[in-house]
Amino acid sequence: MRVAVLAGIAAGTLIALQTAIISAFGERLPAFVLATWVHVGGLTFALVAVALTRTSLQFSVVRAAPWGLLAGVAGVLLITGIAVAVSGLGLASTLALVTGVQLLIAFALESSGVTGRLIALDPVRIGGAALIVAGVYIVVGRGATAV
């Protein structure tokens, strides 16, 4: 559990940093061009990591479950959406909105069993989600006011 929490903290930090980079880079490039270059950088990093760890690309697994490649499509659309949202909402408001939506979608997927693991919604989780949605409304409702 401790490793999972640390990994979650690292992932949250990386998402914030990535979004800031997308914001700065996105001022120079159209959204889909930006998403392309961001993924080229990620692919390069991943291929180097695979080579350094002497791990196989496991093409047989990809051939058996090609739908897994849709995560890459989602990634391109995610980067594109963030680039557009940050330019209109600002960094913090975009991250608040994205995080709130992620949580609501995750609850829907978990409670329906789509993820392969059925996790019921209980009043405490629903209350926590309501607080996050309220927080998103407060943060995003203030808008991107430059100082």
Steps between C-alpha positions, in 0.01 A plus 500: 500500500782742585663454159162558333452827692850619410439406137173695508676806643768473232236463228310804626819703504587388147151583371530854638849542351391349169202735485723801566736387222203447266380850583832661414566281195138536385542875454730421208323207334150397388342251744535180291856589397580552866347162590705334226831641625417424863434138406817481290691605813317242710554225243871579482531489879306173520706331227823600675362365831400172331846468346683582825292253701535237226125454495317360200233711330274191525334532162300181563315667788420801283380273219277315748353823644538773236232708671773595751638734235190716549673634812742673262209656313354613832840646589512707181146626563588569865806709411298684235217568744738622770674732255168658405366511859814655652496782248144589602484404869856517627711222651336454843143522372575250223655255747205543740250433224690204355548346845132537589387344173755217538363417844138495384581280200711269720209459742268414211746246357575337837138482612399337170783246512638607160855511643478133599466595865159592640525768768167619634421865556424572863383822665853596610641469147203688356549774761870524417418527131245775575768695689740466207234610251422799724873581513523480122204737470667746737842484330376501140225753571760761587636475147847574373559851626851614427672721753 
